[in-house]
């Protein structure tokens, strides 16, 4: 468990530099209005849920908040954690006495124990980016029964209650990606790369893809699964190309998969088809720029971490909150690459974010 008193500096991301050298997958960065940035392009956002009361959780601050995290085993999760830490330690530090964080390293049993440990510390509110597991469901429900509000971060947790859930609209993301591809592919084989079912969001994403492809009998759909790493996506794409060495279109669950799939096609000397479902990760934008890829993407939404901090303030202040809050996304195409791509930063940098420059420099600037 890591502890930090409010006011500890915002360059906490420096300790993640070694991780960011090793794990593939991130991108570029849209900054706060006071910083250099990219104007967001509007994209559809689902209607927000009705407000729910939180008066029973109201208490005087400053507060102690705990987070039972999955573990920063992908670059997206590193960016998510950075937004949460920036919120607690810097942007809203006057509201918080202490921020406690644990890492489950993708172990559901450990996450359930982490929740118990944080409750024993007497936290006023819990953030949980959950593994979708009965043990975690039970631990979250016990927290709520004890009077501690829980804000779910990103992933779904079937069977658990919460004060609020902050996420991205993954079903909408899949539907938009499939709809774009059908406008650019008249027929043939479409390879769909979905993520391994870790948090449950991939099921919603695949439902959206299937909905977007419904009725397109001229399209032959092949679905393959891998984790969010370019090397894994490359291997899965190579295997698909062994079966049939032609792809009319690609639908991917985020840019790291697109990066690996395009690299596989290039290695085989095959043309690169339209790619749907990419994002604003620097690694993806680098590859798309290098190979002139026509693509549709949506921002990754890791800045939802800051929304979670703001929700914690609302809940503990007794203000009504949405039971479900969607983080808006930004639509991206190949025409956006030149204003987004940052060759001076690593592949692990994301374009759409709300972090100060010094956080980004500390986390994503390669060592001299």
N, C-alpha and C positions, 0 to 999 in steps of 0.2 A: 504494500500500500504506500502510495506517495502522498505526502502532505504538503500543503503550501498555505501560508497565511496570505490574506489579501494584500496586494501591493507588491508581491514578488514579481520580478521583471518579466516582460513579454518576450524575451529571447530564449524562453525555455525550449524552443524547438531545436536549439543547437545540439542537444544530446541525441537527436534523431539523425544527424548527418550520416553516421555510419550505416544505419538502416537504409537511408535513401540512396546510398551508393550501390546497395545490393539488390533491392527489390524494384522490379520494373513497374512503371505505370503512372505517370501523373501529367501535369501539364502546366498551364499558364495562369495568368492572374489578372482579374479585374479588381482594382483596388477601391478603397473608400473614396468618396467624392473629393477629399482633400489631396488624394494621391493620383498618380498616373492611372488611367483606367480605360475600359472599353464600355461604350454605351450598350446596355442590354437590349437585345431584340425581343419583342414580345412573343410569347408562346402560350398556348392554352393552359390554364390552370383550373383544376376541378373546383367546384364550389366549396367554400369552407363550411364546416359543420356549425350548428347552432352553439352559442356560448353556454357553458355549464358553470354553475356557481362553485366557488372555492373558499367561501367564508370560514369553513371548518378548519382550514389549514393556516389561517392567518395568525401570524405571531410577529413580535417585534424583532427587528434586525439589530446588528448584522447577523447573518445566518451561517450555519455550517451545512455544506452540501457535499454529498458523496456521489461518485460515479462508478458503477460496476461496468467496466468496459470489456469489449470483446478481446482487445489486444491489437496493437498497431502493426498488423502483419500484411498490410497493403498500403500503398502510398495514399490512397483515398482516405483510409482510416487515420493516417498521420495528419492529413489536412483537416479532417473532422476534429480530431483531438486538439489541434492547434487553435481552431476557432473556439472550442469550449474553454481551453485554457486562457486564451486572450480575453474572453468575456469575463471569466471569474477573476483573473489575476490583474487585469489592466483596465479594460473598458468600464466594467461595473464593479471594480474592486471595493468601493466604499460600501456596497451592499452586503459584502460577505466577510465573515470572520475567518473561515477556513474552507478549503476545497480539498477533499480526500479522493484519491483515485486508485482503483485497482485494475488489474489486467488479468482476464481469464485465459488468455492465449488460446482461445477457441475451444475451451473445455467447459461443457455445460455444468458438470459437477462443481468445478471450481467457481464458476460464476454464481451459482446458488450459494456457495459458502461465502463468497465475497459480499453478497447482499446481506447475509447474516452478520458478517463482521462489521459492515458499515452501519447497520442498525444498532449494533452493540456500542458503536462510537457515539451514538446519540445524534446522528445527522437530522437535519430538519426536512430534507428532501433528497430523493434519490433520482439520478439519471441512470438509465439502463439501456445500453445498446445490446439487445438480447440475442442469445442463441435460442432458437425456437425449440425449447425442450420442456417436458413436464416438470423437471426439477426447478428450472428458472421460473416457470409459471407459478409454481407453489410458493417460491421465495418472494416473488413480486406481490402475490395476493396476501401473503402474511404481512408484508410491509404495509400494505394499504389497510389491512385489518388492525394494525397497531397504531394507525393514525398518521403514518408517514406518507406523503404524496409521492407518486412515481411519475416521471416523465420518460416515455419510451423514445429512444433515439434511433431513427432510421428504420431498423428492422421491425417486422411484425412479431407479435407474441400471442399466438392463438390461445384463447382461454384465460388470458390475464386482463385485469382491469388496469386503469391508469388515470391520472389526472388529465393527461394529454399525451398525444403521440405526434411527433414531428417527423415527417418523412418526405420523400419525393414520390410523385405519381408514376410508379413503375409500369402499371398497366397502360396508362396514357403514353408513356415513353415508348413502349413496345408498339402500340397502335400507330403512333405518329411515324415511327421508323418504317413500319411495314407499308403504311399508306404512301410515304414518299417513294419507297422503292418501286411500288407498283406503277408509279407515274413515269419511271425511268427504265423499267424492264418489261418488255412485251411478252416474254415467255422464257422457257428454259429452266435450268436448275438453279435454285436459290439455296445457299448454305446458310443456316441459322446457327450461330454460336451462342449458346446460353451458358450462364454461370452455373457452377455446381450449387445445389440447393443448401446453402449455408444459413441464411437468415430468413428465407421464405420469400424474399422479394422477387427472385427469379421466376417463381410460379406466376405471379401477377404479370411480370414482364412478358412471359411466354403467352399468357392469355391474350394480352394486347396484340402481340405479333400474329397469333392465330386469327384474331378478329380482323386485323388489317388485311390478311391474306385470304379470308373467306371468300369463296366464289371464284377464285382465280384458278380455274382448272388448267389453264395453259402453263401454270408455274408448277414445277416439280420441287417440293420442299424437302430438304434433308436437315435434320436437327442433330447437332452434336454438342457435347458438354465439356467444359474445362474450367479451371480456376482462372482468376483474373490476372494472368501473367502472360506476357507476349510469347515466351518460350513454349508454354503449354498450348496456346492458341495456334502457334506455328505448327506444332507437332500434330494437332488434331486436323488442321487444314491439309497438311501433307498427306495424312491418312485418307482424308476425303478425296483428294486429288488422285491417289493411287486407284481408288475405285472408279472414278470418272474424271478425266483430266480437263474438265471445263466447268466453269461457274458463271452464270449470267448475272448474279447479284449476291451480295453479302448482307446479312442482317446480324449485327453483333451487339452483345450486352456490354457496351462501353468500349472506350478507345484502346485499352490495352489489348483486348482481343482483336480489334481491327488492325492494330500494329503488327501482331504476330501473323495474322492471316495474310496481310499484304506482303510481308517478308517471305512467306512460303510461296506465294504466287511469283514473286520476283525471282526467287531461287530456281524455280522451274521454268522461267522464261515465258510465263503465261501472261496474257493481258489482264489488267486489273479492272474488275467490273465496278459499277456503282456500289458504294458502301453506305449502309444506313445503320444508325444506332451508335455512332462514335460520340466523342465528347471533347472536352477542352484540355485534355492532358498534353503536356509539352511533347512527350514521346510520340504520341499519335500525330500531332501537328507537324512534327519534324518529318515523319515518314510520309504523311500525306503531301507535304510540300516537295519532298525529294522526288516522289513518283507521280506527281500531278494527279492525285486521286480525286475523283468526283464523289462528294460525300454529303450526308446529312447527319448532324449530331445535336445533342442537347447537353448543356452544362451539367457537370457531375453533382452539384448541389451540396458539397461538403460544408458550405457556409450555413447549412441548417444547424450546425453546432452552436452558432451564436444565437439562433432563434431559441434553442433549448435553454440557454442562460437567461434570456429575456422572459421566457415562460416561467422559469423558476422564480424570478422576481415577482411576476404577476400572481402566481399561485400563492406564494408566501405572504403577499400583500393582500390576499383575499379578493383579488379582482377576477371577474369571470374570464374563462379561457375557452378556446375551441378544443373540443374533444379530439379532433383530428386537424392537423395543420400541415398543408402541403408547402414545401419550399418551391417557389417559382423557378423555372428553368429558362435558359437562354438558347434559342435556336442558332445553330452554326452550320456554315457551308464552307466549301473550299475557297470561296471569295473572301472569307474572314481570316485566312491564315496569316497574311502579311501583317495585319494589325494585332494579331494575338501571339504568334510564335515568338518565344524568347530564346534565341540561340545562346545567350549568355548564362542561362540557367539550366539545371539538369532536366532530364526527362520526367522527373517526378513532381514537377511544378504544375499547378492547375491555374487556368486563366481566370475563372470566375470565383472570386473570393472577396473577403472583407478584412484582410489582415494588413497591418502597416508594412511599409517597405522593409523595415529592419527585421521583422519576423521572416519575410520572404528571403531576404539576403542571407540571414543566418541559416535557414533551412535548405535553400536550393542553390546558392552560389557555389560552384565547384571550388575546391581549395586551389590556391595559387600554385 
